[in-house]
Structures are given as structure tokens and as C-alpha cells.
Amino acid sequence: MNEEMKIKFWGARGSYPTPGAGTIQYGGNTACVEINAGHRTLILDAGTGIIPLGRELARRSASEKRPLELLMLFSHLHHDHTQGFPFFAPAYLPNARLHIFGPGGTPETLKHILELNQSAETFPVSLNDMASLKNIQSVHESQVIVWDEEGVRVVGAGVRLSEEALVIRIQKSYAHPGGVHIHRISWRGKSVVYATDTEGYVGMDRRLVAFARNADVLIHDAQYSEEHYRGQLAGFPATQGYGHSTATMAGEVAASTETGKLVLFHHDPAYSDEMVAAQENIAKEIFPDSRAAYEGLEINLMSSSFGRGVMEREVQYAKNG
């Protein structure tokens, strides 16, 4: 059995895509992260990074001559986290099965939003015209998403699960306009916390600290520099209350949770590669095992009796295509 849990970043920007000479190192696509747990594939958010990921998944499916089954999680439904989905190649494949979960006031909210994004007035292909089989459901933080030998399903928090189950727990954060889901993904004793679009509180977000404690990898929003956040960066407005963090905020959360590795995420679209690298250096002063996400970054969580066994393979996808 494949016992590896792998993370790959396909889009790490926030707000809107930013292709160009100044964003080559970290990439310009918006939020999308792929996690492979054994033979199961999980996708976090559908920014424009999901477009090249979709092509790769369709290629894998054709090469291996097997149908695709994918689990997709939306942290929230702002444009930069949904804008790539209409161009996601597996959604057009009749042999693909997509399990799609995200926030919403009713079980149908997520489906309604995706339908609206592909209404006749806004996009030439409707959600229903995409040939894949889609299970779309809004969930809330008292529910747990499970993928095991019984398939993908939503259960209550107290249900006993097998060791082989891929388990996603949800924390709803109000530290972003409209709220956002923070996810903790666990499999075979390894865990990843995905905390994008969240803003640090004075004294830190203690609910997040408790939720992310001892995770092997913490992916945390770090969109703004301290100067930008406070309105002290020339040409940029103050962004306090916008629902995004600084590298300092992310580093403090990582240090408090005793996570294995911190990955800074949701880089400001106006930031050059040099500015993102400066964010990474700031985080490292607080939490040494920090790095800024870039397109193609892969992290492999290995089964090991010697601590967490976190291995990183730096693949310069953004440079090499």
C-alpha cells in the first residue's frame, strides 16, 4: 500500500492571478493545493491553480486507464477560490466522480453558488453541462468528512473511524469577511492544517492554535507585510480588517501550535518575488521551519518512527513549466 501523504501547491496567490516577470519564482495562480493520501486525491480550493492541476489529473487518468474520483474542499466562496473551477478538465469527463464540499447556510448553498458562477450570463457552459458525476454539498463545523473503504461521506464528530480513513475536520473562522472554513486533514497519523484567508487577533487566534496543535504542516495565510497591514507601505492602503494575516502572525501561530512546518500562503498579488521572499525571512525569525509556498512546491510526509519525518522536494514548477 502507498503510505505517503504528499502536498503539492498549484496556486499560492490571493485575490487575483498575477502572471508576469515579477512573479516567476512563486507563481501567479490563485489558491489551489493538491493532497494525495495513498491512492486518494484531495483538492483544496479552486483558484486558477486548479486549471493546470486538472490537466495533469486528466492526463494521469488516461495514462493509467482508470476513472477519476476526487474530493474537493472550498474554504469559502470568494472569486479567487472558485474562479478556476469552470476550467477544471476532470469536471468535463464522464468517467470522473467529484465530491465537492464547502460552506453555506443550507446544504444546497455551495451548489447554488457554483451554478450562478456558470450561469448563461457569465459563462458558456453550465454546471449541469459538465459531464462528470458531481456530489455537491455544503457542510458545517460539527460535521466530519470521511473517505474510507465505504467511500466519501459526511458523519458526526463522534463516529469511530478506521486507521485507513482520510478524515477532514472543519473549524469555522470569523476572521475573514463572510466567514471561512479552516480544514484539518488527517491520514495514518499525519495531519495538514489549511488556514487560508484568516486574520490574526491580538494575542493570536486561540481557537486556531488549539485546532492546529501538533499538525505536521500548517498552511497559513500571510498576504500582507506588517507595513502594508498598518498602512505604512507607500502606495498601499491599510488592510486591517480585510481578513488576511502577516508573516509575523503566521509565524506566531506556528510556534504556538508546535507544528512541524509552516507554509506561508495567499501572497498578495501586488508583491514581487523579492517581497514574498522577505515575508519568508520574517517568518523564519519566529519559526525557523517556515517557507513561502510557490507553484510546484511539494512536501512529502513519510511514515517514520523518527519524529514527524517531513521531507520536502523543491520542484521549480513555476520556472520549468
C-alpha positions as CSV (number, residue, x, y, z in Angstrom):
1,M,0.0,0.0,0.0
2,N,1.2,3.5,-0.8
3,E,1.8,5.1,2.7
4,E,2.8,8.5,1.5
5,M,0.9,11.7,2.1
6,K,2.0,14.3,-0.4
7,I,1.2,18.0,-0.7
8,K,1.7,20.0,-3.9
9,F,0.9,23.7,-4.4
10,W,-0.6,24.7,-7.8
11,G,-1.6,28.2,-6.9
12,A,-0.4,30.4,-3.9
13,R,-1.6,33.9,-4.7
14,G,-4.6,35.7,-3.2
15,S,-7.2,38.0,-4.7
16,Y,-6.4,37.7,-8.5
17,P,-3.9,35.9,-10.7
18,T,-0.7,37.7,-11.5
19,P,1.4,36.3,-14.3
20,G,4.5,38.2,-15.3
21,A,8.2,38.6,-14.9
22,G,8.0,39.7,-11.3
23,T,6.1,36.6,-10.1
24,I,8.1,33.7,-11.8
25,Q,9.6,32.3,-8.6
26,Y,6.4,31.9,-6.6
27,G,3.9,31.9,-9.4
28,G,0.9,33.9,-10.2
29,N,-2.0,31.5,-9.9
30,T,-4.6,31.8,-7.2
31,A,-5.3,29.3,-4.4
32,C,-5.2,25.6,-5.1
33,V,-3.4,22.8,-3.2
34,E,-3.4,19.1,-4.0
35,I,-3.0,16.5,-1.3
36,N,-2.5,12.8,-2.1
37,A,-3.1,10.3,0.8
38,G,-2.2,6.9,-0.6
39,H,-4.4,6.5,-3.7
40,R,-6.8,9.3,-2.7
41,T,-6.6,12.8,-4.1
42,L,-7.9,15.8,-2.2
43,I,-8.1,19.3,-3.7
44,L,-8.2,22.5,-1.5
45,D,-9.8,25.4,-3.3
46,A,-10.3,26.1,-7.0
47,G,-8.4,29.2,-7.8
48,T,-6.7,29.4,-11.2
49,G,-4.1,26.9,-10.0
50,I,-6.7,24.2,-10.4
51,I,-6.6,24.6,-14.2
52,P,-3.1,23.1,-14.7
53,L,-3.8,20.6,-11.9
54,G,-6.9,19.5,-13.8
55,R,-4.9,18.9,-17.0
56,E,-2.5,16.8,-15.0
57,L,-5.2,14.7,-13.4
58,A,-6.9,14.1,-16.7
59,R,-3.5,13.0,-18.1
60,R,-2.9,10.6,-15.2
61,S,-6.4,9.1,-15.6
62,A,-5.8,8.5,-19.3
63,S,-2.3,7.1,-18.8
64,E,-3.4,4.8,-16.0
65,K,-6.6,3.9,-17.7
66,R,-8.7,4.4,-14.6
67,P,-11.6,6.7,-13.8
68,L,-11.0,9.7,-11.6
69,E,-12.5,10.1,-8.1
70,L,-11.7,13.3,-6.4
71,L,-12.6,15.1,-3.1
72,M,-12.7,18.9,-3.3
73,L,-13.0,21.3,-0.4
74,F,-13.7,25.0,-0.7
75,S,-12.5,27.2,2.2
76,H,-15.0,29.8,1.2
77,L,-16.7,31.1,-2.0
78,H,-14.9,34.3,-2.9
79,H,-13.9,34.6,-6.5
80,D,-10.2,33.8,-6.1
81,H,-11.1,30.4,-4.6
82,T,-13.7,29.4,-7.2
83,Q,-12.6,31.1,-10.4
84,G,-10.7,28.1,-11.8
85,F,-13.5,25.6,-11.4
86,P,-15.2,26.3,-14.8
87,F,-11.9,25.4,-16.5
88,F,-11.2,22.2,-14.4
89,A,-10.8,19.5,-17.0
90,P,-11.9,16.5,-14.9
91,A,-15.3,18.1,-14.4
92,Y,-15.9,17.5,-18.1
93,L,-15.0,13.8,-18.1
94,P,-18.0,11.4,-18.0
95,N,-15.9,8.8,-16.0
96,A,-14.9,11.3,-13.3
97,R,-16.6,11.5,-9.9
98,L,-16.3,14.7,-7.9
99,H,-17.2,15.0,-4.2
100,I,-17.4,18.7,-3.5
101,F,-17.8,20.3,-0.1
102,G,-17.8,23.9,1.2
103,P,-19.5,26.3,3.5
104,G,-23.1,27.5,3.2
105,G,-26.2,28.3,5.2
106,T,-28.1,25.3,3.7
107,P,-26.9,22.0,2.2
108,E,-27.6,23.5,-1.3
109,T,-25.8,26.8,-0.9
110,L,-22.5,25.7,-2.5
111,K,-24.3,24.2,-5.5
112,H,-26.3,27.4,-6.0
113,I,-23.1,29.5,-6.0
114,L,-21.3,27.2,-8.5
115,E,-24.4,27.3,-10.7
116,L,-24.5,31.1,-10.5
117,N,-20.8,31.3,-11.5
118,Q,-21.7,29.4,-14.6
119,S,-25.0,30.9,-15.5
120,A,-25.7,31.7,-19.1
121,E,-24.9,35.4,-18.4
122,T,-21.5,34.7,-17.0
123,F,-20.1,31.5,-18.7
124,P,-20.9,29.5,-21.8
125,V,-21.1,26.1,-20.1
126,S,-23.5,25.4,-17.2
127,L,-22.6,23.4,-14.2
128,N,-25.1,20.7,-15.3
129,D,-23.5,20.5,-18.7
130,M,-20.2,19.4,-17.2
131,A,-20.3,15.7,-17.8
132,S,-18.7,14.4,-14.6
133,L,-20.8,12.9,-11.7
134,K,-20.9,15.6,-9.0
135,N,-21.9,15.3,-5.4
136,I,-22.0,18.9,-4.1
137,Q,-22.9,19.7,-0.5
138,S,-22.5,22.5,2.0
139,V,-21.2,21.4,5.4
140,H,-20.6,23.0,8.8
141,E,-18.0,22.6,11.5
142,S,-19.9,20.0,13.6
143,Q,-19.6,17.6,10.6
144,V,-16.6,15.4,9.6
145,I,-15.8,14.4,6.0
146,V,-14.5,10.9,5.7
147,W,-13.1,9.0,2.8
148,D,-12.5,5.3,3.6
149,E,-13.4,1.8,2.2
150,E,-17.1,2.8,2.3
151,G,-16.5,5.8,0.1
152,V,-16.8,9.6,0.7
153,R,-19.4,10.6,3.3
154,V,-20.2,13.2,6.0
155,V,-20.5,11.9,9.6
156,G,-21.0,13.3,13.1
157,A,-17.9,14.2,15.2
158,G,-18.2,11.2,17.5
159,V,-18.1,8.4,14.9
160,R,-15.3,5.8,15.2
161,L,-13.2,5.6,12.1
162,S,-10.7,3.2,10.7
163,E,-7.0,3.8,10.6
164,E,-7.1,3.9,6.8
165,A,-9.7,6.7,6.7
166,L,-8.8,10.1,5.3
167,V,-10.5,12.4,7.8
168,I,-11.3,16.2,7.4
169,R,-12.4,18.2,10.4
170,I,-13.7,21.7,10.0
171,Q,-13.3,24.9,12.1
172,K,-15.4,27.9,11.0
173,S,-13.4,31.1,11.5
174,Y,-15.0,34.6,11.5
175,A,-11.6,36.2,10.9
176,H,-12.5,36.8,7.2
177,P,-15.5,38.7,5.8
178,G,-18.3,36.2,5.4
179,G,-16.5,33.5,7.4
180,V,-14.1,30.8,6.2
181,H,-13.6,27.1,6.8
182,I,-10.2,26.0,8.2
183,H,-9.6,22.3,7.5
184,R,-7.5,19.7,9.3
185,I,-6.7,16.8,7.0
186,S,-5.5,13.6,8.8
187,W,-4.4,10.2,7.5
188,R,-2.4,7.4,9.1
189,G,-1.2,9.6,11.9
190,K,-0.2,12.6,9.7
191,S,-2.0,15.9,9.5
192,V,-2.1,19.1,7.5
193,V,-4.0,22.2,8.6
194,Y,-5.1,24.6,5.8
195,A,-5.8,28.0,7.2
196,T,-6.1,30.4,4.3
197,D,-7.9,33.8,4.4
198,T,-7.7,34.3,8.2
199,E,-6.5,37.3,10.1
200,G,-4.6,37.2,13.4
201,Y,-6.2,38.6,16.5
202,V,-4.4,40.4,19.3
203,G,-2.8,37.6,21.3
204,M,-3.4,35.2,18.4
205,D,-6.4,33.2,17.3
206,R,-6.6,30.8,20.2
207,R,-9.2,28.6,18.6
208,L,-7.0,28.2,15.6
209,V,-4.0,27.4,17.8
210,A,-5.9,24.6,19.5
211,F,-7.3,23.3,16.2
212,A,-3.8,23.2,14.6
213,R,-1.8,21.9,17.5
214,N,0.9,19.4,16.6
215,A,0.0,19.3,12.9
216,D,2.8,18.1,10.6
217,V,2.3,21.0,8.2
218,L,0.4,24.3,8.8
219,I,-0.5,26.2,5.6
220,H,-1.3,29.7,6.9
221,D,-2.4,32.9,5.2
222,A,0.4,35.6,5.1
223,Q,-0.8,38.0,2.5
224,Y,0.5,41.3,3.9
225,S,3.7,42.7,5.3
226,E,3.4,44.5,8.6
227,E,3.9,47.8,6.9
228,H,1.2,47.1,4.4
229,Y,-1.2,45.9,7.1
230,R,-0.7,49.1,9.1
231,G,-1.0,51.4,6.2
232,Q,2.7,52.4,6.3
233,L,3.8,51.0,2.9
234,A,3.9,53.7,0.3
235,G,1.2,53.2,-2.4
236,F,-0.8,50.6,-0.4
237,P,-3.8,51.1,1.9
238,A,-4.1,49.8,5.4
239,T,-5.6,46.4,5.4
240,Q,-6.5,45.7,9.0
241,G,-9.9,44.0,9.0
242,Y,-9.6,42.7,5.4
243,G,-9.3,39.1,6.7
244,H,-5.7,38.3,6.0
245,S,-2.6,37.8,8.1
246,T,1.0,38.9,8.1
247,A,4.1,36.7,8.1
248,T,4.5,37.6,11.8
249,M,1.0,36.5,12.6
250,A,1.5,33.2,10.8
251,G,4.9,32.6,12.5
252,E,3.4,33.2,15.9
253,V,0.6,30.7,15.3
254,A,3.1,28.0,14.1
255,A,5.3,28.5,17.1
256,S,2.3,28.2,19.5
257,T,0.9,25.1,17.8
258,E,4.3,23.3,17.7
259,T,3.6,22.4,14.1
260,G,6.3,20.6,12.1
261,K,6.5,23.0,9.2
262,L,4.9,26.4,8.3
263,V,4.0,27.3,4.7
264,L,3.1,30.9,4.0
265,F,0.2,31.2,1.6
266,H,-2.1,33.6,-0.3
267,H,0.6,36.0,-1.3
268,D,-0.6,39.5,-2.2
269,P,-0.9,39.8,-6.0
270,A,0.9,43.1,-6.0
271,Y,4.0,41.6,-4.3
272,S,7.1,40.8,-6.4
273,D,9.1,37.6,-5.8
274,E,11.5,39.7,-3.7
275,M,8.7,40.9,-1.4
276,V,7.4,37.4,-0.9
277,A,10.9,36.2,-0.1
278,A,11.1,38.9,2.5
279,Q,7.9,37.6,4.1
280,E,9.6,34.2,4.3
281,N,12.6,35.6,6.1
282,I,10.4,37.4,8.7
283,A,8.5,34.2,9.4
284,K,11.8,32.3,9.8
285,E,12.9,34.6,12.6
286,I,9.9,33.5,14.6
287,F,9.5,29.9,13.4
288,P,12.7,28.6,11.6
289,D,11.0,25.8,9.7
290,S,9.0,28.3,7.5
291,R,8.8,28.7,3.8
292,A,6.7,30.7,1.3
293,A,4.5,28.5,-0.9
294,Y,5.3,28.5,-4.6
295,E,3.8,26.7,-7.6
296,G,5.3,23.3,-7.7
297,L,6.4,23.1,-4.1
298,E,6.0,19.5,-2.9
299,I,6.0,18.3,0.7
300,N,6.1,14.6,1.4
301,L,5.0,13.3,4.8
302,M,6.6,9.9,5.3
303,S,5.7,7.2,7.7
304,S,8.6,7.2,10.2
305,S,9.4,6.2,13.7
306,F,11.8,9.1,14.0
307,G,9.6,12.0,14.7
308,R,7.4,13.6,12.0
309,G,9.5,12.5,9.0
310,V,8.7,15.6,7.0
311,M,10.6,15.6,3.7
312,E,10.4,18.5,1.2
313,R,11.2,18.2,-2.5
314,E,11.5,21.6,-4.2
315,V,10.2,21.3,-7.7
316,Q,10.5,24.6,-9.6
317,Y,7.3,24.1,-11.5
318,A,6.8,27.8,-12.0
319,K,10.2,28.0,-13.7
320,N,10.2,24.8,-15.6
321,G,6.5,24.7,-16.7
